[in-house]
Amino acid sequence: MGAEHPILARGASGLRHLRWAREVLGTLHGFAEHEGYLSEVQRGVLRGEVERVTGLVGGLSAAVKPYRDFLERTRTRARGRLRVAEFLVAGAPELGSPPDGVAAGAIHDAVVGEIAAVIEPEREALRWALRLAIEDIRAGLRAMDEQLGAVFSLELVNAIYPELAPDGMRVLDDGDPDDDSAGSAAGA
């Protein structure tokens, strides 16, 4: 079955993939609410895909949350410490008793070393898990398209997917300007 619906850009963040997948799942649930209009075969396929996509969304959510938490807590703190170390190396004249050049260099080197030895390996492990979950959701939605396409029209399958922002990187949704996982029609 050829994909006619918009497909989220592969480079979109895990959070944006999660939003996209949740939108698809919401539409599947919407169709399930009207299963009285479906044949027995269609109901069975739809239920199976609701179950499959629910599991995939759960898996992606389980990978997105720890990565987002890491970025917003651990990594931002390390980046802040690095900015302070760079300020100290630059001389820090505003401080009452700034460290001398050797001490400031040692502080800077310690922070850089910790980022390289601890922070970045943790980030890469979390990113790897997230990449796998993103690939799982993308493959799962392609499989869903095939399963649904066997018993529903291409138009119905296409209707399951939300419209995307012009850049293809997020779901189009003008509803909430604070929703970082969605875009607006006015801009990407």
Backbone as CSV, one residue per row, in Angstrom:
resi,resn,N_x,N_y,N_z,CA_x,CA_y,CA_z,C_x,C_y,C_z
1,MET,0.847,-1.179,0.000,0.000,0.000,0.000,0.886,1.233,0.000
2,GLY,0.689,2.145,-0.914,1.473,3.376,-0.975,0.996,4.365,0.063
3,ALA,1.925,5.010,0.726,1.567,5.987,1.753,1.189,7.305,1.090
4,GLU,-0.041,7.731,1.260,-0.520,9.007,0.738,-0.582,10.039,1.856
5,HIS,-0.639,9.585,3.066,-0.751,10.486,4.209,0.603,11.111,4.520
6,PRO,0.585,12.243,5.222,1.865,12.854,5.589,2.613,11.979,6.590
7,ILE,3.888,11.838,6.359,4.736,11.048,7.254,5.680,12.001,7.963
8,LEU,5.702,11.922,9.268,6.572,12.781,10.060,8.013,12.582,9.628
9,ALA,8.752,13.665,9.539,10.153,13.594,9.143,10.926,12.716,10.119
10,ARG,11.795,11.892,9.575,12.592,10.982,10.402,13.406,11.750,11.447
11,GLY,13.841,12.955,11.113,14.663,13.735,12.027,13.896,14.432,13.133
12,ALA,12.577,14.292,13.168,11.792,14.909,14.239,12.163,14.270,15.581
13,SER,12.026,15.034,16.625,12.404,14.556,17.958,11.513,13.411,18.416
14,GLY,11.957,12.739,19.453,11.164,11.670,20.046,9.833,12.184,20.559
15,LEU,9.835,13.366,21.167,8.603,13.957,21.673,7.621,14.214,20.531
16,ARG,8.123,14.681,19.411,7.247,14.942,18.262,6.748,13.645,17.637
17,HIS,7.584,12.609,17.623,7.112,11.297,17.161,6.019,10.773,18.094
18,LEU,6.203,11.003,19.389,5.213,10.550,20.353,3.886,11.268,20.122
19,ARG,3.933,12.569,19.910,2.698,13.313,19.639,2.021,12.771,18.383
20,TRP,2.802,12.563,17.329,2.276,12.049,16.057,1.594,10.698,16.278
21,ALA,2.270,9.813,16.974,1.717,8.479,17.217,0.470,8.536,18.096
22,ARG,0.468,9.432,19.077,-0.724,9.563,19.924,-1.905,10.114,19.135
23,GLU,-1.638,10.988,18.181,-2.703,11.495,17.307,-3.279,10.337,16.486
24,VAL,-2.417,9.491,15.945,-2.872,8.322,15.179,-3.711,7.418,16.080
25,LEU,-3.211,7.154,17.273,-3.943,6.298,18.209,-5.294,6.904,18.565
26,GLY,-5.335,8.208,18.749,-6.606,8.870,19.031,-7.609,8.667,17.913
27,THR,-7.135,8.710,16.672,-8.029,8.499,15.531,-8.496,7.043,15.480
28,LEU,-7.593,6.119,15.764,-8.007,4.710,15.813,-9.110,4.518,16.851
29,HIS,-8.933,5.121,18.020,-9.967,5.023,19.058,-11.269,5.666,18.578
30,GLY,-11.139,6.777,17.844,-12.334,7.422,17.305,-13.098,6.503,16.368
31,PHE,-12.384,5.807,15.493,-13.053,4.849,14.608,-13.641,3.693,15.407
32,ALA,-12.952,3.265,16.455,-13.447,2.152,17.271,-14.761,2.519,17.966
33,GLU,-14.952,3.797,18.261,-16.215,4.230,18.873,-17.400,4.043,17.931
34,HIS,-17.118,3.900,16.649,-18.178,3.737,15.654,-18.095,2.377,14.979
35,GLU,-17.673,1.385,15.748,-17.462,0.069,15.151,-18.751,-0.596,14.710
36,GLY,-19.895,-0.083,15.138,-21.174,-0.622,14.672,-21.353,-0.463,13.171
37,TYR,-20.609,0.447,12.572,-20.675,0.659,11.132,-19.684,-0.220,10.370
38,LEU,-18.927,-0.998,11.098,-17.874,-1.806,10.479,-18.299,-3.270,10.401
39,SER,-17.694,-3.973,9.461,-17.928,-5.416,9.372,-17.165,-6.092,10.521
40,GLU,-17.483,-7.333,10.748,-16.795,-8.107,11.803,-15.293,-8.156,11.525
41,VAL,-14.908,-8.362,10.277,-13.492,-8.414,9.906,-12.836,-7.058,10.178
42,GLN,-13.493,-5.982,9.766,-12.939,-4.643,10.002,-12.786,-4.363,11.495
43,ARG,-13.787,-4.739,12.286,-13.696,-4.535,13.747,-12.495,-5.284,14.317
44,GLY,-12.308,-6.520,13.871,-11.188,-7.318,14.383,-9.841,-6.704,14.031
45,VAL,-9.698,-6.273,12.793,-8.434,-5.656,12.375,-8.220,-4.350,13.142
46,LEU,-9.258,-3.536,13.263,-9.140,-2.264,13.975,-8.750,-2.494,15.436
47,ARG,-9.384,-3.429,16.083,-9.042,-3.721,17.488,-7.587,-4.166,17.615
48,GLY,-7.157,-5.008,16.691,-5.763,-5.458,16.720,-4.786,-4.306,16.566
49,GLU,-5.122,-3.367,15.690,-4.225,-2.222,15.474,-4.270,-1.243,16.639
50,VAL,-5.418,-1.084,17.266,-5.488,-0.258,18.480,-4.560,-0.854,19.538
51,GLU,-4.609,-2.155,19.688,-3.755,-2.823,20.674,-2.280,-2.673,20.311
52,ARG,-1.950,-2.879,19.047,-0.557,-2.786,18.618,-0.027,-1.358,18.814
53,VAL,-0.777,-0.373,18.331,-0.308,1.006,18.403,-0.265,1.481,19.853
54,THR,-1.175,1.023,20.677,-1.129,1.360,22.107,0.191,0.882,22.714
55,GLY,0.593,-0.329,22.391,1.863,-0.854,22.891,3.056,-0.070,22.378
56,LEU,3.022,0.291,21.099,4.121,1.070,20.512,4.214,2.458,21.135
57,VAL,3.067,3.083,21.349,3.054,4.408,21.988,3.602,4.295,23.404
58,GLY,3.226,3.251,24.115,3.762,3.042,25.462,5.268,2.867,25.448
59,GLY,5.773,2.113,24.467,7.222,1.918,24.355,7.946,3.200,24.019
60,LEU,7.387,3.984,23.114,8.016,5.265,22.769,7.968,6.224,23.950
61,SER,6.849,6.274,24.636,6.732,7.134,25.811,7.760,6.748,26.872
62,ALA,7.967,5.443,27.032,8.937,4.962,28.017,10.366,5.336,27.645
63,ALA,10.634,5.595,26.367,11.969,6.033,25.940,12.081,7.556,25.922
64,VAL,10.994,8.244,25.606,11.022,9.715,25.540,11.202,10.316,26.925
65,LYS,10.459,9.839,27.907,10.481,10.468,29.230,11.871,10.486,29.860
66,PRO,12.584,9.370,29.921,13.904,9.448,30.561,14.884,10.332,29.777
67,TYR,14.758,10.349,28.454,15.650,11.203,27.667,15.335,12.669,27.922
68,ARG,14.049,13.028,27.895,13.663,14.420,28.159,14.078,14.820,29.576
69,ASP,13.831,13.954,30.558,14.230,14.256,31.936,15.734,14.461,32.028
70,PHE,16.490,13.603,31.356,17.948,13.738,31.367,18.363,15.084,30.776
71,LEU,17.809,15.423,29.606,18.168,16.694,28.966,17.804,17.881,29.843
72,GLU,16.638,17.840,30.437,16.130,18.976,31.189,16.694,19.075,32.601
73,ARG,17.291,18.042,33.086,17.843,18.080,34.449,19.363,17.911,34.430
74,THR,19.817,16.723,34.113,21.235,16.405,34.199,22.067,17.209,33.208
75,ARG,21.663,17.209,31.960,22.473,17.878,30.929,22.456,19.389,31.092
76,THR,21.311,19.970,31.423,21.280,21.432,31.594,22.140,21.855,32.788
77,ARG,22.157,21.048,33.822,23.003,21.376,34.974,24.480,21.288,34.593
78,ALA,24.850,20.256,33.844,26.243,20.118,33.406,26.637,21.275,32.493
79,ARG,25.738,21.667,31.599,26.029,22.807,30.716,26.184,24.090,31.524
80,GLY,25.383,24.246,32.553,25.516,25.409,33.438,26.856,25.417,34.155
81,ARG,27.254,24.254,34.641,28.563,24.154,35.314,29.695,24.475,34.340
82,LEU,29.542,24.068,33.086,30.564,24.359,32.087,30.636,25.866,31.817
83,ARG,29.496,26.534,31.750,29.514,27.994,31.552,30.217,28.696,32.710
84,VAL,29.972,28.222,33.929,30.654,28.805,35.092,32.161,28.557,34.998
85,ALA,32.554,27.358,34.639,33.983,27.040,34.511,34.634,27.921,33.450
86,GLU,33.950,28.135,32.347,34.483,29.009,31.295,34.594,30.446,31.775
87,PHE,33.646,30.883,32.583,33.693,32.221,33.166,34.896,32.343,34.096
88,LEU,35.127,31.308,34.893,36.268,31.324,35.807,37.586,31.366,35.037
89,VAL,37.674,30.598,33.961,38.889,30.591,33.146,39.127,31.965,32.527
90,ALA,38.040,32.654,32.204,38.159,33.988,31.598,38.594,35.047,32.602
91,GLY,38.704,34.694,33.857,39.211,35.619,34.858,38.247,35.951,35.970
92,ALA,36.970,35.970,35.727,35.939,36.201,36.743,36.241,37.378,37.649
93,PRO,36.498,38.578,37.092,36.868,39.706,37.934,35.774,40.151,38.900
94,GLU,34.521,39.807,38.623,33.423,40.224,39.501,33.408,39.472,40.824
95,LEU,34.063,38.330,40.869,34.076,37.542,42.099,35.049,38.149,43.085
96,GLY,34.689,38.073,44.367,35.532,38.639,45.415,36.926,38.048,45.419
97,SER,37.023,36.762,45.285,38.328,36.117,45.216,38.274,34.995,44.189
98,PRO,38.408,35.358,42.917,38.331,34.334,41.869,39.514,33.382,41.957
99,PRO,39.326,32.155,41.477,40.443,31.214,41.497,41.533,31.693,40.538
100,ASP,42.777,31.327,40.877,43.853,31.701,39.958,43.711,30.880,38.681
101,GLY,44.498,31.195,37.682,44.403,30.548,36.374,44.543,29.038,36.432
102,VAL,45.453,28.560,37.283,45.664,27.111,37.391,44.435,26.438,38.004
103,ALA,43.898,27.012,39.069,42.714,26.437,39.725,41.502,26.502,38.795
104,ALA,41.337,27.629,38.102,40.217,27.764,37.168,40.345,26.737,36.049
105,GLY,41.554,26.538,35.553,41.775,25.525,34.512,41.452,24.134,35.012
106,ALA,41.804,23.847,36.262,41.514,22.531,36.841,40.005,22.322,36.989
107,ILE,39.306,23.377,37.410,37.839,23.290,37.522,37.241,23.011,36.140
108,HIS,37.707,23.772,35.156,37.207,23.605,33.790,37.481,22.189,33.284
109,ASP,38.689,21.713,33.469,39.055,20.372,33.009,38.228,19.290,33.701
110,ALA,37.941,19.497,34.988,37.131,18.517,35.719,35.708,18.461,35.166
111,VAL,35.151,19.628,34.882,33.786,19.658,34.329,33.773,19.030,32.934
112,VAL,34.710,19.407,32.088,34.787,18.838,30.734,34.978,17.327,30.818
113,GLY,35.817,16.877,31.729,36.049,15.443,31.897,34.805,14.709,32.356
114,GLU,34.065,15.305,33.283,32.836,14.670,33.754,31.805,14.593,32.625
115,ILE,31.700,15.650,31.850,30.749,15.635,30.728,31.129,14.529,29.752
116,ALA,32.402,14.419,29.439,32.850,13.407,28.478,32.719,11.990,29.039
117,ALA,33.035,11.808,30.318,33.083,10.459,30.893,31.746,9.970,31.442
118,VAL,30.892,10.892,31.882,29.656,10.485,32.554,28.412,10.957,31.801
119,ILE,28.348,12.243,31.533,27.134,12.833,30.967,26.885,12.343,29.541
120,GLU,27.872,12.464,28.669,27.665,12.079,27.264,27.412,10.582,27.082
121,PRO,28.105,9.688,27.795,27.757,8.267,27.645,26.318,7.960,28.086
122,GLU,25.862,8.619,29.154,24.482,8.425,29.591,23.512,8.962,28.535
123,ARG,23.844,10.119,27.992,23.004,10.708,26.949,22.932,9.783,25.727
124,GLU,24.062,9.268,25.306,24.081,8.385,24.131,23.270,7.114,24.367
125,ALA,23.339,6.557,25.566,22.551,5.351,25.869,21.055,5.655,25.796
126,LEU,20.670,6.780,26.355,19.260,7.168,26.308,18.823,7.489,24.873
127,ARG,19.687,8.154,24.130,19.370,8.471,22.730,19.245,7.199,21.900
128,TRP,20.093,6.235,22.155,20.033,4.972,21.427,18.681,4.290,21.680
129,ALA,18.273,4.223,22.929,16.977,3.618,23.268,15.837,4.394,22.599
130,LEU,15.957,5.703,22.571,14.938,6.529,21.937,14.907,6.293,20.432
131,ARG,16.072,6.236,19.799,16.117,5.966,18.353,15.445,4.633,18.015
132,LEU,15.714,3.615,18.833,15.085,2.310,18.604,13.567,2.399,18.731
133,ALA,13.094,3.124,19.742,11.658,3.268,19.938,11.023,4.062,18.793
134,ILE,11.729,5.058,18.280,11.230,5.822,17.132,11.129,4.911,15.916
135,GLU,12.148,4.106,15.683,12.100,3.183,14.548,10.974,2.163,14.724
136,ASP,10.759,1.720,15.962,9.660,0.783,16.231,8.313,1.409,15.887
137,ILE,8.102,2.664,16.291,6.805,3.299,16.021,6.626,3.517,14.529
138,ARG,7.696,3.931,13.855,7.591,4.158,12.403,7.281,2.851,11.673
139,ALA,7.976,1.776,12.048,7.720,0.471,11.434,6.333,-0.038,11.808
140,GLY,5.944,0.181,13.045,4.624,-0.262,13.500,3.498,0.446,12.770
141,LEU,3.677,1.736,12.488,2.637,2.463,11.757,2.593,2.031,10.284
142,ARG,3.753,1.705,9.716,3.746,1.165,8.346,3.002,-0.173,8.323
143,ALA,3.262,-1.005,9.323,2.564,-2.296,9.401,1.071,-2.084,9.615
144,MET,0.720,-1.089,10.423,-0.684,-0.756,10.643,-1.342,-0.381,9.322
145,ASP,-0.644,0.446,8.537,-1.178,0.845,7.227,-1.492,-0.382,6.380
146,GLU,-0.592,-1.341,6.399,-0.794,-2.561,5.604,-1.992,-3.358,6.114
147,GLN,-2.074,-3.535,7.416,-3.181,-4.301,7.995,-4.519,-3.621,7.727
148,LEU,-4.572,-2.333,7.995,-5.827,-1.614,7.776,-6.153,-1.525,6.291
149,GLY,-5.129,-1.363,5.466,-5.337,-1.263,4.027,-5.915,-2.524,3.422
150,ALA,-5.794,-3.638,4.120,-6.348,-4.893,3.612,-7.871,-4.940,3.758
151,VAL,-8.419,-4.127,4.675,-9.873,-4.186,4.908,-10.559,-2.819,4.819
152,PHE,-9.778,-1.756,4.705,-10.335,-0.406,4.602,-9.769,0.278,3.368
153,SER,-10.411,1.351,2.970,-9.952,2.121,1.812,-8.701,2.925,2.153
154,LEU,-7.996,3.317,1.116,-6.829,4.186,1.283,-7.244,5.497,1.934
155,GLU,-8.411,5.989,1.604,-8.900,7.247,2.191,-9.061,7.132,3.699
156,LEU,-9.597,6.006,4.162,-9.742,5.829,5.604,-8.377,5.735,6.268
157,VAL,-7.474,4.979,5.697,-6.126,4.863,6.278,-5.467,6.231,6.335
158,ASN,-5.582,7.001,5.271,-4.988,8.334,5.249,-5.625,9.248,6.285
159,ALA,-6.920,9.068,6.545,-7.631,9.905,7.505,-7.166,9.668,8.941
160,ILE,-6.473,8.591,9.178,-5.990,8.281,10.526,-4.861,9.217,10.944
161,TYR,-4.146,9.733,9.963,-2.955,10.539,10.246,-3.283,12.019,10.344
162,PRO,-2.664,12.699,11.316,-2.883,14.141,11.437,-2.103,14.907,10.373
163,GLU,-2.582,16.086,10.088,-1.856,16.970,9.180,-0.567,17.406,9.876
164,LEU,0.471,17.620,9.080,1.758,18.049,9.635,2.025,19.508,9.304
165,ALA,2.860,20.136,10.104,3.312,21.499,9.829,4.069,21.483,8.502
166,PRO,4.188,22.630,7.856,4.833,22.669,6.539,6.227,22.043,6.481
167,ASP,6.965,22.087,7.569,8.307,21.505,7.558,8.309,19.993,7.781
168,GLY,7.142,19.410,8.048,7.039,17.962,8.244,7.636,17.469,9.546
169,MET,7.984,18.386,10.439,8.679,18.009,11.675,7.757,17.896,12.889
170,ARG,6.488,18.266,12.738,5.581,18.192,13.880,4.131,18.204,13.392
171,VAL,3.260,17.770,14.267,1.832,17.749,13.995,1.333,19.187,13.900
172,LEU,0.466,19.447,12.953,-0.137,20.767,12.805,-1.254,20.889,13.829
173,ASP,-1.137,21.857,14.711,-2.132,22.058,15.766,-1.997,23.483,16.258
174,ASP,-2.927,24.326,15.877,-2.894,25.729,16.293,-3.488,25.937,17.677
175,GLY,-3.798,24.874,18.373,-4.529,24.973,19.622,-3.773,25.483,20.827
176,ASP,-2.466,25.317,20.896,-1.749,25.662,22.116,-0.339,26.126,21.775
177,PRO,-0.048,27.413,21.942,1.279,27.912,21.584,2.399,27.360,22.475
178,ASP,2.060,26.777,23.605,3.072,26.201,24.476,3.336,24.727,24.196
179,ASP,2.671,24.177,23.190,2.833,22.772,22.835,4.033,22.636,21.908
180,ASP,5.181,22.288,22.459,6.418,22.188,21.674,6.416,21.031,20.692
181,SER,5.509,20.086,20.862,5.495,18.950,19.947,4.604,19.200,18.740
182,ALA,3.979,20.375,18.666,3.075,20.675,17.552,3.478,21.986,16.881
183,GLY,3.070,22.138,15.633,3.328,23.354,14.877,2.027,24.045,14.537
184,SER,2.139,25.246,13.997,0.957,25.994,13.601,0.984,26.238,12.095
185,ALA,-0.155,26.590,11.556,-0.251,26.871,10.134,0.500,28.149,9.777
186,ALA,0.657,29.040,10.749,1.325,30.321,10.510,2.826,30.159,10.356
187,GLY,3.391,29.154,10.952,4.831,28.926,10.875,5.184,27.569,11.397
188,ALA,6.340,27.103,11.029,6.760,25.759,11.413,7.213,25.671,12.806
